[in-house]
Every structure is written in C-alpha cells, then in structure tokens.
Amino acid sequence: MEARHDSVLMREVLETLDVQPSDTVVDATLGGAGHFAALLSMLGEDGTIIGIDADAAAVERARSAYAADRRPHRPVAHLINDNFRNLSRILERLGIVSADKMLFDLGWSGYQIAAPRGFSFQREDDPLLMNYDENGEAAADIVNSSSEEELARIIFTYGEERFSRGIARAIVAARSRERILTTGALAAAVLAGTPAWYHKQKTNPATKTFQALRIAVNDELASLREGLGASLKVLTASGRLAVISFHSIEDRIVKNVFRDAVHAGLGSLSPKKPIVPSREEILANHRARSAKLRVFERNASTMSVDIAGAEMSPARFSYV
C-alpha cells in the first residue's frame, strides 16, 4: 500500500484557528505533518510551535517539514515524541505556560495505514500490533489473552459493534487452534462470528473490531480526556482549541468536554455546530467522510492557568 496522507478540513482549520505570526501553537497530533506545515507557515520569528505525536515517524515527518521551511526568520519549534495526554508535563518541561491556538486531529494518517503495524485489515499478513509508539502491549496480546467476556466488552464499548459477543466467541475458538497474530487471522475470526448478510454491507465487517482494539491498545479515550483537559487549562484568553474527530465515541467525548467548559463559563463554541467536510473534499479524500471539527474559544476575560515553569528555551528548534 502506497503511503499517502491528505490532511482533513485544512481550510476550515486554518480559518477557525486564525493563527497570528506571534502565536504559540500546539499541534498535538502531528500525523502526516500536513496541518503542522500549514500552521508553521503562518507563524513568524516571534511565534512558537509545539508538535507532539506518540508515533516517532510522525515526529520525523514534522522535522522534515520544519527543515523545508527556508525562511530566515522561522518560529521556534519543539517536536516531541510523546502522547498528548502528557501535555501539561511537556509544556512544563519546555517552560511554556500557555498556548494561543491548539489542534487535535484524531484520525490516523495514511502513513500509519500503510505501515506494517496491523492498522488495516486489507493487508492480511501484517502483524497484529496497532500500538502507535511501537512499545508496550500490542493488539495480539489482547486478542490472545483476554477472556471472551472481556473481548466482547472491548469490541462493544470501543467499536459499538452489535455482534461483539459472536465475534468474541469466534476469536476464542480461532485462538484455541492457533494464536491470532496477523490482521488476516483476526479478520477471518470476525467473519466467522458475524452473519452472512453483515458481510455484504458497504463497511467491512472487521472495521469496528479493529477500531475497538486500536482504541484499547493505545488507551485513546482516556488519553483524549486528559489531553483536552490539559489544553483547556493552558489556553490563553481568546485562544482557540480545535479538534477533528472521526467516529461517534471520540466526538461524544469532545462534545461533552466542550459543553462542560461552556457551562463552567470558560468560553464558547465557535461555531456552535461542528464543521464537516465539503462534498468536494469527500470526493477527493474518502477518509474525510466522517470527520467533524469542533472549535472552543476561551473567554477574552479568562486568565490562562500557569504551568509553573522554567525559562523559555532559547533554542530555535528542539527535537525530543
């Protein structure tokens, strides 16, 4: 599979964030580095951009994008290989106490899909990994060691899969014969655990199960809540936080976090309704079809929360 990534809702992100040359900007999910490069181009020498991603390859792509910016007066750039759930610690370490504009793009990049890490069921021989940081627990560990009840819970809760019990039962039956170590073996178990008519739907029957395992392996939902919470604490007065989600579970979390922030008097939604891709973008990039962009704007009178820190790093670029 050819590696390619088209950043979703690019025009809408840039318009709603309205980055100014001297802003401090956080791109919490570097991914294919498309948004990062665009945000970088809007900043001047008095600006700062912090790029974060748990995938080391994404950080490398952002480093290349920064190197390709030949302007003599580029902004300060800090590129961090870490999970955005650790945002508070990351900014504290950098001596940065607040941010003017922040972006979370919760989709996985075309580079991750193309990499042999088990994200796509279209590559049957890929190892069943699914972890972004290439360390720790892999999807194969969950699939081969969890009880049938736990598998059903994961697939239903994180994938909203109606046939979670049948799929869990089929996985347990398949692994009793041989450990499930590839995407193809897992996809076959999903087929065995779902009715024939389900296989004829537009969406591949393995989609929700793969989504559920990816979320579980990377603890994505807890990370999202923690990352958004930390972002709201460091967002400056009149600062903006934009989040692009791709499925209902993520979007529900974003919606609820923003709603609670509005009710607490911290700011408002701008705009009130989520922004979705145009028909033209969806036709050009099928992955954009389920994207939703929500934007929160901090009150002009609200003071940002200090993260206590050391002095601002004098370096124009740092790479961790």
C-alpha angles and dihedrals in degrees: 000000000000114000112239136145131191113191111234125235092001097159092045093049093051093046096048096042092046094195116208123209095252097043127123105231130191120202098189095184113041096180109151090357092236095123090040093056092048094048090046091055091057094056127085133205091285092055131091130208125194117195121193133183136153089216110082091205090060090053089052090053090053090048089055091049090052092048089051091058100094098181111132091225106045123166122257110273129199116185115193130190099211143099116277089231084078093056095124092053092045094053092043090054090051093048092240113142102182145013130214100201129021134183133194116185103186097189122103116244128246087246091062091048090051094046116093095248102112100258093125127054088202090080102063099188098051116119114256098247113122095169114132098210096046090233136093127016120008129205089252089062091056094043095050102038108033121096120250090252093052092047090052091050093050094047093046098042099042099028101032086223113171092204095050095127094051091047092049090050091050092048092053090048092049095048091050086068098039136348113266104237105149137059090242093056091050093047089051090053090051090053090050091052098049133066121262094247089058089062091063097060122111091249118067109253090233094057099092094042092052090047091051094050093046090052092047095047093051097035085231101169096052089044090053094051092048093045094050092046091052091046094055090052094056099037111117125231107287088010120144132224118196125191128187113199129183107195137038097254094057093041091052091055093048092046093050095045091050092044091053091048090052092048089050089057096245096126146301143272113264104219103013094221125056117262116235131194121272120251088251092056093048091051090049095043116025092191089067094066097096099036121126125186119205121183128198121195120200118229114265090232095048115105117222119244115251119235094200108239155172124255119296112272110257093212119107091216136020129183121195 
